[in-house]
Amino acid sequence: MQRRWVVTLLLLLLAIGYAVGDSGVWDRISNDFMMEDKPYGTGDFRIHDQSIITMKLVNPELTFKLREERSDPNRAEPTEAWMGNVNERANRRFVRILGGHLENGIEQRFEERAQQAEWWLSPSWNTIYLATGWTNYYDEPAVGQRYTPQLTQLFKSTDQGQEWEKLRWPEDQNITFLRFLDAQRGYLIGWGPKIWRTSDGGDHWDELPVPEGSRNPENPRQQFDLVALGQDNVLRMAFYDHAADASRIHALTWGEDFSQQVFTIPGHVVMDIAANSEGNVYVLTTQGAPYFSLPAEEREAPRPSVVWSWNGDTLQRLHEFPSKLKGYALYLTPEEGLLFDGVDESSLLGSDVTAVSYDGGGSWKIEDEGSSSQGGYYDMQTGTRWRVEGYSLYRREIP
């Protein structure tokens, strides 16, 4: 009886989510979005007019024997033996690049084994950089090592993913983030953390010094909390300094080799940074030290999301959201608004939430966008926000 009640409640909440999706907030664009690509998943997609390109990490498709074919009729049994092996399933994960048209369908353009992938798509849609990471889950760490080696590869396409070139890259150097100014100039950021820069489309890479204090000698896979490239073409890096109990934000101007600390935010972890072409910086943070560094008894304490601004001289606390709203991203809209993207965690399934400010962060309009989606993104150039629920694709404008 209890199980039936839970199922009924879940269906009701999903129905509410779909009702929100069909309300005046959203326009339904497609009822069969990405349906033809199996296994199902939207991936990290981008849409321009009716064209689509997406990068998706894919688990191997699993199938199961019919009941009469099982050795134990009451127990599910994979069709092939490898499907029941956790290591084998992990080894068979891969990344897929697809492209096509919303009405005419999509096609696979690239596949490579990977458990981790990151990409960058140029504004012209011609150039794609793709970094992949793959670990053999049967391997064990070498003696004296903490981690099993990861195989890293870097690929490039200049024709929307139709043809690909594998760029020269040391396989033992992880790539976690790609941040490009244009098709020729950009940065790669990996474990360590480490930073590399290219000015010739990836033919050559120069390693740059990282901010002092950003590395942990005990953790070779240390990462920045956040890496963002602003509209002013400045790369900003944030990391938490436990000794100072503060997040440090460094800035690296294109052409310079050394970053400079520009400001700190005490007692907060940086979630996102947005900067306009004039260099005005906006920061989204979560109150408190990094979650996994906290004692277990402190992890459930309220951790409000806060938006800040930095004008080059002064750090200003603009707004604190209710603790039930957890912020993940901060955007600048085409009409110079601030867009907060997060989740309302007060309900059973959670719901997607946006908040917009057009007065520099003084006042905010909060909107519930419905039950958590399967994918989506905000296009800062056009002010279009995309959302996927099931196979349905929705669009709304946030100018």
Stockholm file with secondary structure:
# STOCKHOLM 1.0

chainA/1-399         MQRRWVVTLLLLLLAIGYAVGDSGVWDRISNDFMMEDKPYGTGDFRIHDQSIITMKLVNPELTFKLREERSDPNRAEPTEAWMGNVNERANRRFVRILGGHLENGIEQRFEERAQQAEWWLSPSWNTIYLATGWTNYYDEPAVGQRYTPQLTQLFKSTDQGQEWEKLRWPEDQNITFLRFLDAQRGYLIGWGPKIWRTSDGGDHWDELPVPEGSRNPENPRQQFDLVALGQDNVLRMAFYDHAADASRIHALTWGEDFSQQVFTIPGHVVMDIAANSEGNVYVLTTQGAPYFSLPAEEREAPRPSVVWSWNGDTLQRLHEFPSKLKGYALYLTPEEGLLFDGVDESSLLGSDVTAVSYDGGGSWKIEDEGSSSQGGYYDMQTGTRWRVEGYSLYRREIP
#=GR chainA/1-399 SS CHHHHHHHHHHHHHHHHHHHHTSTTCEEEESSTTTTSSSCCCCEEEEETTEEEEEEEECCCCCBCCGGGSSSTTSCCBSSGGGGCHHHHHHTCEEEEEEEETTTEEEEEEEEECSEEEEEECTTSCCEEEEEEECCTTCCCCTTCSSCCCEEEEEEESSTTSSCEEECCCTTSCCCEEEESSSSCEEEEETTTEEEEESSTTSCCEEECCCTTCCBTTBTTCCCSEEEECTTSEEEEEEEETTTTEEEEEEEETTCSSCEEEEEEETEEEEEEEECTTCCEEEEEEESSCGGGSCGGGTTSCCCEEEEEECSSCEEEEEECCTTEEEEEEEECTTSCEEEEEEETTSSSCEEEEEEESSSSSSCEEEEEEECCSEEEEETTTTEEEEEETTEEEEEECC
#=GC SS_cons         CHHHHHHHHHHHHHHHHHHHHTSTTCEEEESSTTTTSSSCCCCEEEEETTEEEEEEEECCCCCBCCGGGSSSTTSCCBSSGGGGCHHHHHHTCEEEEEEEETTTEEEEEEEEECSEEEEEECTTSCCEEEEEEECCTTCCCCTTCSSCCCEEEEEEESSTTSSCEEECCCTTSCCCEEEESSSSCEEEEETTTEEEEESSTTSCCEEECCCTTCCBTTBTTCCCSEEEECTTSEEEEEEEETTTTEEEEEEEETTCSSCEEEEEEETEEEEEEEECTTCCEEEEEEESSCGGGSCGGGTTSCCCEEEEEECSSCEEEEEECCTTEEEEEEEECTTSCEEEEEEETTSSSCEEEEEEESSSSSSCEEEEEEECCSEEEEETTTTEEEEEETTEEEEEECC
//
